[in-house]
Amino acid sequence: MSAGDLVQNWVRPEIRALAAYHVQESSGLIKLDAMENPYGWPKALKQAWLERLRQVEVNRYPDPEGRELTTVLRRVMGIPEGMAMLLGNGSDEIIQIIALTLARPGRTVLSVEPGFVMYRMIATFCGMDYVGVPLRADFSLDLAALLDAIERHQPAVVFLAYPNNPTGNLFDEGELEQVIQAAPGLVVIDEAYSPFTDHSFMNRLGHFPNLVVMRTLSKLGLAGLRLGYLAGPAAWLEEFNKVRLPYNINVLTQVTAAFALTEGWPVLREQTAAIRAERARLQRALAEMPGIEPIPSEANFILVRAAPGRADAVFEGLKAGGVLVKKLHGSHILLQDCLRLTVGSPEENNRMLALLSDVA
Ligand SMILES: Cc1ncc(COP(=O)(O)O)c(C=O)c1O
């Protein structure tokens, strides 16, 4: 029997049917495709960080609970008193931990479409059903459809990104509260883009027994570290903690994240402010560009709609000019002619704008 035959016999059909999460080849290109912070660290900060790393004992296992880092996160991120915390190897891992904890055949993960693709993928990994409720054409929640789907499918967990990826908008707060109240199981408000908005559900933790808030340090400027965190009622997080693999946060990540959120914090805040300012500048420039319609964003990216039928040409034109963005055309009916542009440095954005005005 060949390996292929064995795979056919043994690998679950729903896994065989999946395409692996695809990351675009980006070498030599300006990366405006993955919502990364474009800025590095000043020399002195980098030096202080390397000094800190010298003290790390890589022969030892890391603190299994990441206690020091958790204490720093609590303070810096304003986690409400009395709420528990859980760390993940990226927030992707937290999505997986939650799904594994709640999975049973026939149980449903519910989200909105277009939304973050990992909710659906991880539901599939865990043998759960997935229901994606379409957003309205303006990317707001279709509250009636969402409440109806909740009633029909009784989801074990609802994931909602706030702001949403790939659309960049915030959903209506009151409508989200109605969803939280209607949901029979857990609701995860995914605040991956929290550094770029003043809106959050963090302060509502504890007001609803089924609400947890998930965030990541990836978009803040630490994507390479892989650190996500979940905050919420201890009763939920104690169960999730049982499913978390021991030592899931390596020692270099623990030490670096704690350093970045203390000594590096002023730099990260400055960078975040610069990205927000660039986002506003890009919004204005894109709004004036013929053939391009930007969607207002509260994240570090802007979804744009090209003229009908032009998305492929725009994507290829940008790439030929050395700028990689994310083409979303073809991935969902509501994203027809759409591309997602990560906010880069002023120089990167200028390059992107110059190319875009030629190819749009
Ligand atoms: C809404 C949302 N949630 C979670 C993530 C995953 O972030 P990470 O695993 O880097 O923490 C992303 C990344 O793109 C995202 O857009």
The ligand as an SDF file (V2000), in Angstrom:
LIG
                    3D

 16 16  0  0  0  0  0  0  0  0999 V2000
   -9.2110   38.5350   13.9900 C   0  0  0  0  0  0  0  0  0  0  0  0
   -7.9380   37.7910   14.2220 C   0  0  0  0  0  0  0  0  0  0  0  0
   -7.8300   36.9890   15.2750 N   0  0  0  0  0  0  0  0  0  0  0  0
   -6.7080   36.3010   15.5240 C   0  0  0  0  0  0  0  0  0  0  0  0
   -5.6190   36.3910   14.6820 C   0  0  0  0  0  0  0  0  0  0  0  0
   -4.4210   35.5300   14.9750 C   0  0  0  0  0  0  0  0  0  0  0  0
   -3.4140   36.2450   15.5380 O   0  0  0  0  0  0  0  0  0  0  0  0
   -2.1530   35.5390   16.2170 P   0  0  0  0  0  0  0  0  0  0  0  0
   -2.3170   34.0580   16.1080 O   0  0  0  0  0  0  0  0  0  0  0  0
   -0.9810   36.0770   15.4780 O   0  0  0  0  0  0  0  0  0  0  0  0
   -2.1810   35.9910   17.6460 O   0  0  0  0  0  0  0  0  0  0  0  0
   -5.6780   37.2090   13.5570 C   0  0  0  0  0  0  0  0  0  0  0  0
   -4.5370   37.2960   12.6440 C   0  0  0  0  0  0  0  0  0  0  0  0
   -4.6100   37.7240   11.5350 O   0  0  0  0  0  0  0  0  0  0  0  0
   -6.8770   37.9250   13.3250 C   0  0  0  0  0  0  0  0  0  0  0  0
   -7.0140   38.7110   12.2480 O   0  0  0  0  0  0  0  0  0  0  0  0
  1  2  1  0
  2  3  1  0
  2 15  2  0
  3  4  2  0
  4  5  1  0
  5  6  1  0
  5 12  2  0
  6  7  1  0
  7  8  1  0
  8  9  2  0
  8 10  1  0
  8 11  1  0
 12 13  1  0
 12 15  1  0
 13 14  2  0
 15 16  1  0
M  END
$$$$
